[in-house]
Every structure is written in C-alpha cells, then in structure tokens.
Amino acid sequence: MQKIVKRFIAGAVCPKCSQMDKIVMFREDEKHVRECVACGYRDVLEENPPVAETGTDDIVTRVTPQDGKVVQEEGEQVLKIFDSPTKH
C-alpha cells in the first residue's frame, strides 16, 4: 500500500470557508485532490481544464470574455481585505 503525502499550499484560500493556508494537495487514484483541513472542503482538479472558444488556448475562467464582453457571475462574493503588516 502506498502512503498518501499531503502538502500544504502556501497562500491558498479555501473556496468554502475562505481561510488561508489550510489547503493541502495530494494524489488519490491518479487524480490531484485539494482539501481544506479547516472545513473539510474537497475537490478533484481537472487534468485538462476547458478551453475558451476564442480560437486560442486560453483557459476558461469566470472572467473569460464571451462575445467581447466579460461574463459576470450572479450573486455576492466575499472579499477579504487584510491589513499589511507594519514595520516597527
């Protein structure tokens, strides 16, 4: 049996609970899995993300232009603003 090695991803923010530095990545059944150790969120990352239908090899994102316009997602999104550390 092979041991699963989980690695923390520095600076990663959980899409569910929005906590930073709680995401681990590992391979399971030959797939890349990310998991939040704080809330239990888990998903499998796609090997070949969808490509935009723009004639280029652009990866489709939530802001990929369609018909010359940027698509806006509906609903509210949480935005966290962190204070920059002060030097003493």
N, C-alpha and C positions, 0 to 999 in steps of 0.2 A: 504494500500500500504506500502511496506517495503522500508525503506531508504537504499540506497547503501552506504556502508562505504568503502572508498578508503584509502589504506595505502601505504605510500612511502616505497620502499625497499632500505635500506642503501647500498651504494656501487654498486648498479645495473647500468649497462651501456646499453643504448638503442642500439639494433642491427641495427637500421636505421641511426640515427644521431650521434651516439657514445657519447652522453652527459651522464655524470654520475649523479646519484641521481635525475633523472627525471622520473623514472618508478614507477607507482602505481599499486597495485594489488587489485582486488575486485572480488566478486562473482556476476554473472549475469546469470539468468536462470539455476542455479545449476552448472555453469561452472566457473573455475578460469580464469580470464581475466587479462592480463597485458597491460598497456597502457603508452605511453610516453606523458607527459604533455607539452613537448617542441615541438615535431614534429607531434604528433597525431598517431604515430605507434601503432598498436593494434593487439594482437593475443590471441587465446584461448589456454591454456595449456592442454596437454593431461593428462587424469587421469592415463592411463596405457601406458607409453612410450614403443616403440618397444624393444624387447629383442634380443640380438645378437644370431646368430645361432652357438654358440660355445659350446652348451651343458650346459652353465652356465646361471645364471640370470643377466648377465652383461647388462647394458643399452647401446643401440646403440648410439654412438657419431660420430663426424666427424673423429675421430682418432681410431675408433674401428678396431682392426686387422681383416683382412679378408684373409684367406689362408696364415696366418703367416706374412702378410705384412700390414703396416699401410696405409690406403687409404688417399691420398692427394686430397684436393679439388682443382679444377681448378680455375684460376683467382687470382687476387691480393686481399689481405686482409689488411685492415688498422690496423696499430699498433700504439697505442698512448703510449708515454713514458712520465711519469710525474716526475719532479724533486722532490726529497724528501725534506721535509721542513727542513730548517736549524734552529738550536737552537742558540739563542743569549744569 
